[in-house]
Amino acid sequence: MEPSAAQSTAATHARLRRERATIAAMYRIYCRQEHGVDATLCADCQRDLDYCLRRIDKCPYGENKPTCKNCVTHCYSPLMQQRVRAVMRRAGPQMLRHHPLLALLHLLWDARKKPGRPASESGKAPAGRLPKSAS
């Protein structure tokens, strides 16, 4: 039996909610360890997290969204890719202790096969790059 459109939408929202929760948890761990902030995030970490959350919300893959490192469509700017990698390198190992379920689900999702480009992305230049001219 195939899931209904409503069930599919609910699954999409659940998947993206988990992705948002995972990156937010990583930023909280990172900011606490690197900047000594406990209750909230520092302004820089909050700005970076807001950027990540906007990108997750706009992901063209929807419910099939891969982890960003396995994605063929890199929608983060190179600077933000570098910053997020630093956060994940520092906070990732701590996730198993602080948020074991999120960490396990992230690792399992990360092991999935990379999806192809979504139909809306086919033929487009990768984000942040201009298409080559036909001269």
MDAnalysis code that builds the backbone (N, CA, C; Angstrom):
import MDAnalysis as mda
import numpy as np

u = mda.Universe.empty(405, n_residues=135, atom_resindex=np.repeat(np.arange(135), 3), trajectory=True)
u.add_TopologyAttr("name", ["N", "CA", "C"] * 135)
u.add_TopologyAttr("resid", np.arange(1, 136))
u.add_TopologyAttr("resname", ["MET", "GLU", "PRO", "SER", "ALA", "ALA", "GLN", "SER", "THR", "ALA", "ALA", "THR", "HIS", "ALA", "ARG", "LEU", "ARG", "ARG", "GLU", "ARG", "ALA", "THR", "ILE", "ALA", "ALA", "MET", "TYR", "ARG", "ILE", "TYR", "CYS", "ARG", "GLN", "GLU", "HIS", "GLY", "VAL", "ASP", "ALA", "THR", "LEU", "CYS", "ALA", "ASP", "CYS", "GLN", "ARG", "ASP", "LEU", "ASP", "TYR", "CYS", "LEU", "ARG", "ARG", "ILE", "ASP", "LYS", "CYS", "PRO", "TYR", "GLY", "GLU", "ASN", "LYS", "PRO", "THR", "CYS", "LYS", "ASN", "CYS", "VAL", "THR", "HIS", "CYS", "TYR", "SER", "PRO", "LEU", "MET", "GLN", "GLN", "ARG", "VAL", "ARG", "ALA", "VAL", "MET", "ARG", "ARG", "ALA", "GLY", "PRO", "GLN", "MET", "LEU", "ARG", "HIS", "HIS", "PRO", "LEU", "LEU", "ALA", "LEU", "LEU", "HIS", "LEU", "LEU", "TRP", "ASP", "ALA", "ARG", "LYS", "LYS", "PRO", "GLY", "ARG", "PRO", "ALA", "SER", "GLU", "SER", "GLY", "LYS", "ALA", "PRO", "ALA", "GLY", "ARG", "LEU", "PRO", "LYS", "SER", "ALA", "SER"])
u.atoms.positions = np.array([
    [0.835, -1.176, 0.000],
    [0.000, 0.000, 0.000],
    [0.885, 1.246, 0.000],
    [0.644, 2.157, -0.927],
    [1.435, 3.370, -1.030],
    [0.928, 4.419, -0.047],
    [1.860, 5.255, 0.500],
    [1.422, 6.286, 1.431],
    [0.616, 7.354, 0.696],
    [-0.362, 7.921, 1.391],
    [-1.163, 8.994, 0.807],
    [-0.326, 10.262, 0.742],
    [-0.839, 11.258, 0.033],
    [-0.129, 12.540, -0.074],
    [0.032, 13.172, 1.297],
    [-0.980, 13.047, 2.147],
    [-0.903, 13.622, 3.493],
    [0.177, 12.922, 4.318],
    [0.266, 11.578, 4.207],
    [1.294, 10.842, 4.933],
    [2.671, 11.214, 4.409],
    [2.794, 11.365, 3.095],
    [4.067, 11.735, 2.493],
    [4.509, 13.112, 2.957],
    [3.552, 14.064, 3.026],
    [3.862, 15.409, 3.496],
    [4.299, 15.369, 4.951],
    [3.614, 14.565, 5.768],
    [3.984, 14.450, 7.174],
    [5.387, 13.879, 7.312],
    [5.720, 12.875, 6.482],
    [7.057, 12.286, 6.525],
    [8.100, 13.314, 6.121],
    [7.774, 14.115, 5.103],
    [8.688, 15.160, 4.659],
    [8.960, 16.112, 5.801],
    [7.907, 16.544, 6.439],
    [8.090, 17.482, 7.536],
    [8.887, 16.852, 8.670],
    [8.633, 15.590, 8.966],
    [9.367, 14.916, 10.034],
    [10.847, 14.817, 9.686],
    [11.161, 14.483, 8.445],
    [12.554, 14.367, 8.014],
    [13.265, 15.718, 8.116],
    [12.623, 16.767, 7.635],
    [13.241, 18.092, 7.674],
    [13.299, 18.636, 9.098],
    [12.307, 18.322, 9.913],
    [12.366, 18.737, 11.333],
    [13.560, 18.089, 12.016],
    [13.800, 16.808, 11.705],
    [14.941, 16.104, 12.310],
    [16.257, 16.712, 11.825],
    [16.322, 17.072, 10.564],
    [17.533, 17.701, 10.015],
    [17.797, 19.036, 10.715],
    [16.733, 19.832, 10.901],
    [16.882, 21.119, 11.594],
    [17.301, 20.905, 13.049],
    [16.700, 19.914, 13.708],
    [17.045, 19.636, 15.106],
    [18.498, 19.186, 15.233],
    [18.971, 18.403, 14.283],
    [20.345, 17.902, 14.321],
    [21.347, 19.042, 14.182],
    [21.159, 19.917, 13.200],
    [22.122, 21.004, 13.009],
    [22.051, 21.987, 14.181],
    [20.851, 22.217, 14.725],
    [20.724, 23.111, 15.879],
    [21.446, 22.527, 17.096],
    [21.313, 21.223, 17.314],
    [21.998, 20.576, 18.437],
    [23.513, 20.674, 18.267],
    [23.989, 20.490, 17.043],
    [25.432, 20.601, 16.797],
    [25.924, 22.014, 17.073],
    [25.171, 23.009, 16.664],
    [25.578, 24.393, 16.938],
    [25.568, 24.705, 18.420],
    [24.593, 24.169, 19.174],
    [24.582, 24.407, 20.624],
    [25.817, 23.800, 21.278],
    [26.178, 22.588, 20.890],
    [27.368, 21.934, 21.446],
    [28.612, 22.732, 21.071],
    [28.722, 23.091, 19.802],
    [29.889, 23.827, 19.310],
    [30.044, 25.166, 20.033],
    [28.962, 25.929, 20.111],
    [29.029, 27.255, 20.712],
    [29.386, 27.156, 22.202],
    [28.827, 26.156, 22.890],
    [29.147, 25.965, 24.312],
    [30.633, 25.665, 24.492],
    [31.191, 24.812, 23.623],
    [32.589, 24.417, 23.768],
    [33.566, 25.478, 23.268],
    [33.232, 26.134, 22.181],
    [34.161, 27.089, 21.576],
    [34.026, 28.510, 22.122],
    [32.808, 28.914, 22.467],
    [32.573, 30.302, 22.861],
    [32.104, 30.439, 24.304],
    [31.910, 29.323, 25.003],
    [31.516, 29.362, 26.408],
    [30.108, 29.875, 26.652],
    [29.247, 29.801, 25.647],
    [27.872, 30.281, 25.779],
    [26.979, 29.102, 26.133],
    [26.212, 29.217, 27.217],
    [25.385, 28.094, 27.672],
    [23.920, 28.202, 27.270],
    [23.267, 29.274, 27.629],
    [21.810, 29.363, 27.465],
    [21.387, 29.527, 26.008],
    [22.058, 30.382, 25.280],
    [21.702, 30.638, 23.884],
    [22.968, 30.569, 23.047],
    [22.826, 30.790, 21.768],
    [23.988, 30.830, 20.888],
    [24.542, 32.248, 20.839],
    [25.835, 32.376, 20.600],
    [26.412, 33.701, 20.377],
    [25.871, 34.226, 19.043],
    [26.065, 35.498, 18.784],
    [25.504, 36.125, 17.575],
    [26.021, 35.460, 16.296],
    [27.309, 35.122, 16.234],
    [27.870, 34.500, 15.034],
    [27.289, 33.112, 14.789],
    [27.209, 32.311, 15.837],
    [26.652, 30.960, 15.688],
    [25.169, 31.018, 15.342],
    [24.431, 31.960, 15.931],
    [23.009, 32.096, 15.623],
    [22.824, 32.500, 14.163],
    [23.661, 33.408, 13.672],
    [23.582, 33.828, 12.267],
    [23.853, 32.639, 11.343],
    [24.880, 31.855, 11.665],
    [25.211, 30.689, 10.843],
    [24.105, 29.637, 10.891],
    [23.540, 29.409, 12.079],
    [22.448, 28.440, 12.205],
    [21.231, 28.898, 11.403],
    [20.919, 30.179, 11.474],
    [19.783, 30.703, 10.694],
    [20.000, 30.461, 9.204],
    [21.229, 30.643, 8.732],
    [21.572, 30.391, 7.330],
    [21.312, 28.916, 6.992],
    [21.786, 28.024, 7.853],
    [21.603, 26.581, 7.627],
    [20.120, 26.218, 7.588],
    [19.340, 26.764, 8.493],
    [17.920, 26.445, 8.548],
    [17.189, 26.941, 7.303],
    [17.570, 28.109, 6.802],
    [16.968, 28.604, 5.557],
    [17.304, 27.672, 4.401],
    [18.537, 27.189, 4.342],
    [18.938, 26.278, 3.271],
    [18.196, 24.952, 3.356],
    [18.007, 24.444, 4.550],
    [17.259, 23.195, 4.721],
    [15.822, 23.391, 4.236],
    [15.221, 24.514, 4.604],
    [13.835, 24.787, 4.198],
    [13.692, 24.889, 2.686],
    [14.741, 25.320, 1.992],
    [14.664, 25.512, 0.542],
    [15.240, 24.343, -0.254],
    [15.566, 23.260, 0.403],
    [16.190, 22.127, -0.280],
    [15.261, 21.574, -1.368],
    [15.764, 21.461, -2.606],
    [14.926, 20.967, -3.699],
    [14.613, 19.469, -3.600],
    [15.294, 18.740, -2.726],
    [15.075, 17.300, -2.619],
    [13.898, 16.941, -1.721],
    [13.441, 17.879, -0.898],
    [12.297, 17.617, -0.032],
    [12.534, 16.425, 0.870],
    [11.603, 15.466, 0.868],
    [11.686, 14.316, 1.767],
    [12.876, 13.408, 1.455],
    [13.431, 13.515, 0.280],
    [14.591, 12.692, -0.089],
    [15.905, 13.419, 0.127],
    [15.872, 14.499, 0.902],
    [17.063, 15.295, 1.141],
    [18.184, 14.431, 1.703],
    [19.328, 14.415, 1.016],
    [20.472, 13.685, 1.568],
    [21.170, 14.558, 2.609],
    [22.108, 13.986, 3.324],
    [22.936, 14.843, 4.163],
    [23.721, 15.744, 3.217],
    [24.056, 16.920, 3.668],
    [24.657, 17.913, 2.772],
    [25.979, 17.434, 2.156],
    [26.761, 16.675, 2.909],
    [28.039, 16.231, 2.340],
    [27.847, 15.245, 1.191],
    [26.692, 14.590, 1.130],
    [26.404, 13.647, 0.055],
    [25.563, 14.241, -1.058],
    [25.308, 15.516, -0.996],
    [24.420, 16.148, -1.960],
    [25.196, 16.571, -3.212],
    [24.564, 16.411, -4.376],
    [25.196, 16.837, -5.623],
    [24.912, 18.304, -5.904],
    [23.954, 18.900, -5.196],
    [23.626, 20.310, -5.348],
    [24.115, 21.037, -4.105],
    [25.252, 21.686, -4.186],
    [25.795, 22.386, -3.021],
    [25.209, 23.781, -2.946],
    [24.271, 23.970, -2.014],
    [23.582, 25.253, -1.914],
    [24.210, 26.174, -0.875],
    [25.171, 25.679, -0.096],
    [25.876, 26.533, 0.858],
    [27.012, 27.233, 0.131],
    [27.270, 28.476, 0.528],
    [28.412, 29.188, -0.039],
    [29.691, 28.482, 0.438],
    [30.794, 28.623, -0.284],
    [32.030, 27.958, 0.153],
    [32.437, 28.329, 1.582],
    [32.254, 29.580, 1.965],
    [32.598, 29.996, 3.323],
    [31.727, 29.277, 4.349],
    [30.433, 29.170, 4.066],
    [29.537, 28.492, 5.000],
    [29.792, 26.989, 5.025],
    [30.160, 26.400, 3.901],
    [30.523, 24.980, 3.895],
    [31.678, 24.752, 4.863],
    [32.646, 25.641, 4.814],
    [33.825, 25.537, 5.678],
    [33.425, 25.686, 7.154],
    [32.579, 26.661, 7.454],
    [32.147, 26.882, 8.838],
    [31.349, 25.697, 9.372],
    [30.423, 25.192, 8.564],
    [29.588, 24.069, 9.014],
    [30.445, 22.815, 9.209],
    [31.420, 22.605, 8.334],
    [32.326, 21.463, 8.518],
    [33.065, 21.570, 9.848],
    [33.506, 22.774, 10.210],
    [34.199, 22.966, 11.484],
    [33.272, 22.660, 12.664],
    [32.023, 23.094, 12.571],
    [31.047, 22.818, 13.630],
    [30.828, 21.315, 13.749],
    [30.660, 20.648, 12.616],
    [30.402, 19.204, 12.646],
    [31.614, 18.422, 13.133],
    [32.800, 18.869, 12.759],
    [34.019, 18.195, 13.223],
    [34.143, 18.273, 14.739],
    [33.799, 19.435, 15.292],
    [33.918, 19.644, 16.734],
    [32.753, 19.005, 17.502],
    [31.529, 19.185, 17.001],
    [30.350, 18.747, 17.742],
    [29.918, 17.320, 17.410],
    [30.259, 16.833, 16.221],
    [29.816, 15.513, 15.792],
    [30.085, 14.399, 16.788],
    [31.325, 14.260, 17.249],
    [31.605, 13.187, 18.216],
    [30.822, 13.344, 19.527],
    [30.509, 14.572, 19.908],
    [29.757, 14.825, 21.132],
    [28.270, 14.496, 20.975],
    [27.806, 14.445, 19.742],
    [26.385, 14.178, 19.494],
    [25.963, 12.817, 20.039],
    [26.842, 11.822, 19.955],
    [26.496, 10.492, 20.463],
    [26.202, 10.516, 21.956],
    [26.860, 11.396, 22.672],
    [26.646, 11.489, 24.116],
    [25.443, 12.362, 24.459],
    [25.318, 13.507, 23.773],
    [24.265, 14.463, 24.098],
    [22.932, 14.167, 23.406],
    [22.976, 13.685, 22.171],
    [21.765, 13.421, 21.384],
    [21.947, 12.124, 20.595],
    [21.975, 10.976, 21.284],
    [22.297, 9.710, 20.603],
    [21.328, 9.339, 19.479],
    [20.039, 9.588, 19.652],
    [19.080, 9.217, 18.612],
    [19.279, 10.071, 17.355],
    [19.418, 11.382, 17.525],
    [19.672, 12.251, 16.369],
    [20.964, 11.855, 15.664],
    [22.000, 11.554, 16.444],
    [23.286, 11.185, 15.856],
    [23.175, 9.884, 15.064],
    [22.513, 8.901, 15.633],
    [22.359, 7.613, 14.955],
    [21.541, 7.763, 13.674],
    [20.435, 8.480, 13.747],
    [19.608, 8.681, 12.559],
    [20.369, 9.452, 11.478],
    [21.179, 10.420, 11.883],
    [21.991, 11.176, 10.922],
    [23.008, 10.258, 10.236],
    [23.652, 9.405, 11.010],
    [24.636, 8.479, 10.432],
    [23.973, 7.476, 9.493],
    [22.802, 6.976, 9.863],
    [22.091, 6.041, 8.988],
    [21.655, 6.725, 7.699],
    [21.153, 7.940, 7.802],
    [20.717, 8.674, 6.610],
    [21.932, 8.999, 5.732],
    [23.061, 9.274, 6.354],
    [24.301, 9.596, 5.644],
    [24.798, 8.410, 4.819],
    [24.479, 7.199, 5.246],
    [24.944, 5.997, 4.552],
    [24.127, 5.688, 3.299],
    [23.040, 6.401, 3.103],
    [22.188, 6.166, 1.926],
    [22.909, 6.555, 0.641],
    [22.429, 5.989, -0.454],
    [22.967, 6.309, -1.780],
    [22.623, 7.759, -2.134],
    [23.558, 8.429, -2.802],
    [23.319, 9.807, -3.225],
    [22.212, 9.848, -4.268],
    [21.268, 10.787, -4.121],
    [20.234, 10.910, -5.151],
    [20.764, 11.680, -6.349],
    [20.105, 11.533, -7.488],
    [20.442, 12.349, -8.646],
    [19.871, 13.739, -8.456],
    [20.149, 14.617, -9.395],
    [19.593, 15.970, -9.318],
    [18.074, 15.907, -9.455],
    [17.366, 16.733, -8.675],
    [15.908, 16.780, -8.851],
    [15.577, 17.375, -10.206],
    [14.401, 17.085, -10.731],
    [14.010, 17.532, -12.067],
    [14.124, 19.041, -12.220],
    [13.811, 19.799, -11.176],
    [13.883, 21.249, -11.263],
    [15.325, 21.746, -11.352],
    [16.285, 20.928, -10.963],
    [17.687, 21.316, -10.989],
    [18.395, 20.888, -12.271],
    [17.830, 19.943, -13.014],
    [18.492, 19.426, -14.214],
    [18.755, 20.539, -15.200],
    [19.928, 20.570, -15.713],
    [20.295, 21.558, -16.712],
    [20.743, 22.879, -16.125],
    [20.587, 23.056, -14.828],
    [21.026, 24.301, -14.204],
    [22.476, 24.167, -13.770],
    [23.152, 25.295, -13.726],
    [24.515, 25.316, -13.199],
    [24.446, 25.115, -11.697],
    [25.460, 24.522, -11.079],
    [25.474, 24.368, -9.640],
    [25.341, 25.738, -8.964],
    [24.738, 25.744, -7.782],
    [24.536, 26.996, -7.066],
    [25.841, 27.758, -6.906],
    [25.789, 29.051, -7.156],
    [26.963, 29.893, -6.973],
    [27.886, 29.918, -8.174],
    [27.549, 29.227, -9.229],
    [28.410, 29.205, -10.398],
    [27.602, 29.619, -11.633],
    [28.238, 30.318, -12.520],
    [27.591, 30.726, -13.758],
    [27.775, 29.631, -14.804],
    [26.754, 29.440, -15.664],
    [26.906, 28.436, -16.723],
    [27.976, 28.873, -17.720],
    [28.672, 27.911, -18.284],
    [29.695, 28.224, -19.279],
    [29.027, 28.704, -20.557],
    [29.620, 29.705, -21.163],
    [29.044, 30.229, -22.414],
    [29.380, 29.280, -23.549],
    [28.552, 29.295, -24.574],
    [28.721, 28.388, -25.704],
    [29.543, 29.040, -26.807],
    [30.578, 29.754, -26.458],
    [31.397, 30.419, -27.485],
    [32.492, 29.569, -27.996],
])
